[in-house]
Amino acid sequence: MIQATQMKRGMCIKHENDLYRVISTQHITPGNWRGIVQAKIRNLRSGSIVEHRFRSEDRVERAILDESPMQFLYRDGDMFYFMNNETYEQLGLSDEVLGDAVPYLIPDIVIKVEMYEGCLVGIELPQAIDMKVVETEPAIKGASVSNVGKPAKMETGLIVNVPPFISEGDRIRVDTSSGAYVERAK
């Protein structure tokens, strides 16, 4: 059990006999009242997002998740399929459960899959992913690094603002937490 003030983004908690992932938290101390924690949480079974106010002295049960590396195989409609490389077991997750991770899933990427009591509940993306640029304006000859950027479409459909010297076919590293260009990949 942890205090509500210790909840962090991405953490899994048990609340009202269900499993939730913390999307965001805000600590509010209104005048001479007691502090509260305004939390936006996503139900991992239904995918619905709820806002809940916890008193700062409330205790929340942190869910302990099992993590195992799995390889992303393919997408079929709104389902995404992953394979355990040791047992060759395949499991599927819906795009509602994956949420913001969907644009970063490229085939054959190995990621950590989170399980709770044998059920697949989510994934943990690496800090950055190398992706291929499939569509962008032509590179400007002699362009160097500057603040001016241009939109580029990645192989998954994700749009990233890139420097002017990036052209179609280049591989770039994208930060998965912000969706921002990091550097050219090798």
N, C-alpha and C positions, 0 to 999 in steps of 0.2 A: 504494500500500500504506500502511495506517495501523496503528498499534499497537492491540492489543485494548483497551487502556484508553481509547482515543479513540472507541470505538463509542458511538453515541447512539441513543435510541429513534426509530424511523421510518427509520433508515438502511438502505440495501440493500447487502448484501455477497455476495461469491462465496465459498462454503465447500464443500469436497469436490466441486468441479465442478458445483455447483448454486447457484441464486440464492435468497437468504434475506432477509427483512425483520426487523430487530431489534425485538422487542416490548419487552424490558426488559433492563437490565444491572445487575449489582451487583458492585462491587469488594470483594473479600474479602482481608484480610491476616491469616492465622491465625498468631499468635505470631511465632516466629522463622523461619517458612517464607517462601517467596517468595509474592508476591501473585498472586491469580487473578481472572479476570473470569467470573462466572457469568452467562451470557446465555441468554435465552429467545428463540428465533428461529423464524420461520414460513417454511416452504418455499413459494415463490411458485408453483411448478408444481403441487404436490399439495395445498397448504393445511395440511399437518400441522405441528404445533408441536413443537419439539425443544428440550431444554435442553442446552447445551454449555459446558464449562469451557475457557477459554482461559488460558494462562499470560500474565502481564502483559507479557512480552517477545515474545510471538507477534505476527506481522504478519498482517493480514487485508486481502484485496483488496476495496476499495470498488467497487461496481458503479456505473457512470455511466449514468444513465437519461435518455432523451429525454422531455421533457415537452411536451405540446401541449394547448391548450384544447379540450374537447369538451362537447357538450350531452347531458345525460341525457334519454333519450327515454321509455323504458317498461320495465316489469318483466314477464317472462313465466316464471312458475314460479320457479325458482331462478336464472334468468339475467337480467342487467341489460344493457340496450343503450344505447350511446353513439354520437353522430354527430359527425364532424369537420365543422365549419361551412364549411370551405374546399373540401374535396373531396367532401363528402356521403357519405363512407365510413362504414358502420356496423360497430361492433365490439361483441362481447358479453363480459361477465365474470360468473363464477358468484358466488353469495353467499359461498362459502368463501373465495375470493380477496379479496373486498371486506371481509369480517370485520365490524369494528365500524362501518364507514361506512354500512352498509345503512339504518339508521333516519334518516339525514340526506339521503337521496336523494329529492328532490321533482322532479317532471317539469319540464323546461325549464331546470334549473339548469345553469350552465356551470362546469365544474371542470377541474382539470389532470389529465390521464391520463398515467400513466408507462408508457413502452415501453422494452424492452430487446431489441436486435437484431431489431426489427420485431414483437416479440410484446408484447401488452398484459399488464402485470404488476400494475397497481394504480392507485389514484387518490390525489390529494392534495386533501383537503377544505379549504375556506376556514376561517378562524379562527372565524367565526360565521355562522349561517344563519337567515334569517327564515322562520318557520313559522306556520301557522294553528292555533289551538286549536279542536278539534272537540268536545271533551267535558270538562267540569269542573263543579264545584259552582257555584251562582249567586254572583255578586259580592256582597259585603257592603257595603251602603250606608255611606258614611263611612269605609271602611277605608283606611288609609294604609300606607305601606311599613313592614313590621315583620319580625321573624325568623320569624313563624308563616307557614307556607305550606300549599298544598293541591295535590294531584296534578292534572295536566291532561294529556289525551291529545292529541297532535299529529296532523296529517293523515297521517303515515306510521306511526302506531301507537306512537311514542316517548312515554314517560311522563316529564314534567318537573315538578318541584316549583316552583310559581309563587306570587307574592304573592296575598293574598285579593281584591284589586281586579280581577284578570284574569277575564274572562268568555268564554263561547263566542263564536267569531267574531273575537276579537282576534288580531292578529299579534304574535308575540314573537320576539326574537332569542335563539337558543340557542347556547351555546359548544360547538363540535364536539369539543373535546378532553376535556371533563368532562361534557357533557350537562346543564349547569346553565343556568338562566334568567339572561339578562344584562340585558335591558331590553325595554320595549314598542317594537315596530317601527312605523314610520310608514307 
